Amino acid sequence: MHLRLASLGFGNVGRALAIMLAEKADDLQRRYDLTFSFTGAFTRSAGGWIAPGGVSPAALAASKWPKGGSAVMPVVGNWPAGELPPPVRGDPREHLAMHTSVFAGGAVEFVRTCPADVVLELTALNPQTGQPAIDHIRAALIAGKHVVTANKGPIAYAYRALRALAQEHGVALRFESTVMDGTPIFGMAQAALPATVITGFRGLLNSTSNYVLSRMAQGESLEAAIAGAQRLGIAEANPSNDLEGWDGAVKATVLANVLMDADLRPADVLRDGLGAEAMRLAREALGPGQTLKQVVEASRDKDGVSARVRLVALGADDLLAHLSGMETALLLHTDTMRDLTIVEGEGGPGQTAFGVVADLVNIVRGMGN
Ligand SMILES: NC(=O)c1ccc[n+]([C@@H]2O[C@H](COP(=O)([O-])OP(=O)(O)OC[C@H]3O[C@@H](n4cnc5c(N)ncnc54)[C@H](OP(=O)(O)O)[C@@H]3O)[C@@H](O)[C@H]2O)c1
């Protein structure tokens, strides 16, 4: 089977995905009879291009698009994986015009217009509303295109509505990379936990907080630890989203809504005693043998599912206390396997791209939603 991909957003994850699809092209073809091309891509500042004949992942990765913010896709054509396209002769713009067209409309129009089997929603997270990614996904599903997203906003704010829309239009909506990069949380729950009720979870889901608290435990000041996380590219210039638990609240919402059939929004998640000053005070109050972590939790009682993010002083007998640096972990409470824990070492765009690849393979295996 051949899947035509249209990518909305093409940043770190989009580039890592093109590279991974190119590197794994032979394997994907041999094991799943699956090949890929990109028929278009669109970003906020560069605009978009459409190539109905498809550009191979290798050619797209080699093109470095959208370096320089250009809407023009510099190499076009459908080359076998791993091969680079021939050099463009004559006027590159004439050559381009034969194969690709610059797309002048907006993102939703791009989603509707681009001839694709799967729309990849890889735009930046809006933690306050999940938009405009919700609109992008809605347009793709209504147009009968499968959707794979790494953007947790739409799943946190509109999972039930988007899932219903996908079912109505007979297409898949998959989002493995929204929590813990490509760690197979949703795939595992779907494929490997039949007849299981997930009754709650606990996790360390925010790499920046984990990194900063680990460094502080080694004697570094809060400021130095935050600066270190920023140098590594895991913390943003303003790390409050991470340290004040908003990232954790969005992830808790995704997990609770998908795995526990809740209908929460990030604002429903209790965020208690978080932030830089709270971290400093909580560290000073730690007892012997205790380790401070930002813990995301959810549980179900007679009133339904509730979730929270808080700083917790963990004892040495707690598995989560032993995670360090950028490691993340999720412990699921189940009625069949009791507690199941999955730990991710250092993640990043490569692992996130893997989650997208897993979603694409699972669509072809018929694992829709
Ligand atoms: N990086 C990771 O390891 C990781 C892990 C898990 C999940 N994710 C999620 O994956 C998604 C992509 O991450 P990333 O690291 O690739 O981000 P990134 O490098 O910042 O790239 C984001 C891309 O989205 C585009 N974009 C933003 N808003 C847009 C809009 N309204 N319309 C069209 N394009 C838009 C940007 O275009 P311009 O540059 O032109 O603005 C850029 O191409 C995010 O939602 C992120 O939270 C990332």
The ligand as an SDF file (V2000), in Angstrom:
LIG
                    3D

 48 52  0  0  0  0  0  0  0  0999 V2000
    9.6570   18.0210   19.7200 N   0  0  0  0  0  0  0  0  0  0  0  0
    9.2580   16.9740   20.4360 C   0  0  0  0  0  0  0  0  0  0  0  0
   10.0620   16.1430   20.8730 O   0  0  0  0  0  0  0  0  0  0  0  0
    7.8000   16.7160   20.6690 C   0  0  0  0  0  0  0  0  0  0  0  0
    7.4150   15.6810   21.5440 C   0  0  0  0  0  0  0  0  0  0  0  0
    6.0490   15.3910   21.7230 C   0  0  0  0  0  0  0  0  0  0  0  0
    5.1000   16.1740   21.0780 C   0  0  0  0  0  0  0  0  0  0  0  0
    5.5160   17.2120   20.2680 N   0  0  0  0  0  0  0  0  0  0  0  0
    4.4800   18.0260   19.6230 C   0  0  0  0  0  0  0  0  0  0  0  0
    4.6310   17.8960   18.2100 O   0  0  0  0  0  0  0  0  0  0  0  0
    4.2480   19.1140   17.5650 C   0  0  0  0  0  0  0  0  0  0  0  0
    5.4110   19.5780   16.6810 C   0  0  0  0  0  0  0  0  0  0  0  0
    6.5580   19.7620   17.4820 O   0  0  0  0  0  0  0  0  0  0  0  0
    7.9170   20.3640   16.8700 P   0  0  0  0  0  0  0  0  0  0  0  0
    8.9680   20.1220   17.8740 O   0  0  0  0  0  0  0  0  0  0  0  0
    8.0880   19.8900   15.4670 O   0  0  0  0  0  0  0  0  0  0  0  0
    7.5560   21.9130   16.8410 O   0  0  0  0  0  0  0  0  0  0  0  0
    8.2990   23.0680   16.0030 P   0  0  0  0  0  0  0  0  0  0  0  0
    9.6880   22.6620   15.6590 O   0  0  0  0  0  0  0  0  0  0  0  0
    8.0680   24.3110   16.7700 O   0  0  0  0  0  0  0  0  0  0  0  0
    7.4650   23.1270   14.6310 O   0  0  0  0  0  0  0  0  0  0  0  0
    6.1250   23.5210   14.6320 C   0  0  0  0  0  0  0  0  0  0  0  0
    5.7020   23.6280   13.1860 C   0  0  0  0  0  0  0  0  0  0  0  0
    4.3120   23.9970   13.1790 O   0  0  0  0  0  0  0  0  0  0  0  0
    4.1580   25.1370   12.3350 C   0  0  0  0  0  0  0  0  0  0  0  0
    2.9880   25.8650   12.7950 N   0  0  0  0  0  0  0  0  0  0  0  0
    2.7690   26.4010   14.0080 C   0  0  0  0  0  0  0  0  0  0  0  0
    1.5330   26.9600   14.0440 N   0  0  0  0  0  0  0  0  0  0  0  0
    0.9850   26.7610   12.8290 C   0  0  0  0  0  0  0  0  0  0  0  0
   -0.2450   27.0840   12.2430 C   0  0  0  0  0  0  0  0  0  0  0  0
   -1.1810   27.7540   12.9290 N   0  0  0  0  0  0  0  0  0  0  0  0
   -0.4810   26.7260   10.9660 N   0  0  0  0  0  0  0  0  0  0  0  0
    0.4630   26.0570   10.2510 C   0  0  0  0  0  0  0  0  0  0  0  0
    1.6590   25.7190   10.7470 N   0  0  0  0  0  0  0  0  0  0  0  0
    1.9170   26.0700   12.0290 C   0  0  0  0  0  0  0  0  0  0  0  0
    5.4510   25.8810   12.4360 C   0  0  0  0  0  0  0  0  0  0  0  0
    5.5730   26.7460   11.3490 O   0  0  0  0  0  0  0  0  0  0  0  0
    6.4470   28.1120   11.4330 P   0  0  0  0  0  0  0  0  0  0  0  0
    7.8190   27.6720   11.8820 O   0  0  0  0  0  0  0  0  0  0  0  0
    6.3970   28.5880   10.0320 O   0  0  0  0  0  0  0  0  0  0  0  0
    5.7590   28.9710   12.4410 O   0  0  0  0  0  0  0  0  0  0  0  0
    6.4370   24.7180   12.3990 C   0  0  0  0  0  0  0  0  0  0  0  0
    6.6130   24.2700   11.0750 O   0  0  0  0  0  0  0  0  0  0  0  0
    3.9160   20.1040   18.6990 C   0  0  0  0  0  0  0  0  0  0  0  0
    2.5310   20.1470   18.9200 O   0  0  0  0  0  0  0  0  0  0  0  0
    4.6270   19.5140   19.9040 C   0  0  0  0  0  0  0  0  0  0  0  0
    4.0090   19.8630   21.1220 O   0  0  0  0  0  0  0  0  0  0  0  0
    6.8200   17.4910   20.0500 C   0  0  0  0  0  0  0  0  0  0  0  0
  1  2  1  0
  2  3  2  0
  2  4  1  0
  4  5  1  0
  4 48  2  0
  5  6  2  0
  6  7  1  0
  7  8  2  0
  8  9  1  0
  8 48  1  0
  9 10  1  0
  9 46  1  0
 10 11  1  0
 11 12  1  0
 11 44  1  0
 12 13  1  0
 13 14  1  0
 14 15  2  0
 14 16  1  0
 14 17  1  0
 17 18  1  0
 18 19  2  0
 18 20  1  0
 18 21  1  0
 21 22  1  0
 22 23  1  0
 23 24  1  0
 23 42  1  0
 24 25  1  0
 25 26  1  0
 25 36  1  0
 26 27  1  0
 26 35  1  0
 27 28  2  0
 28 29  1  0
 29 30  1  0
 29 35  2  0
 30 31  1  0
 30 32  2  0
 32 33  1  0
 33 34  2  0
 34 35  1  0
 36 37  1  0
 36 42  1  0
 37 38  1  0
 38 39  2  0
 38 40  1  0
 38 41  1  0
 42 43  1  0
 44 45  1  0
 44 46  1  0
 46 47  1  0
M  CHG  2   8   1  16  -1
M  END
$$$$
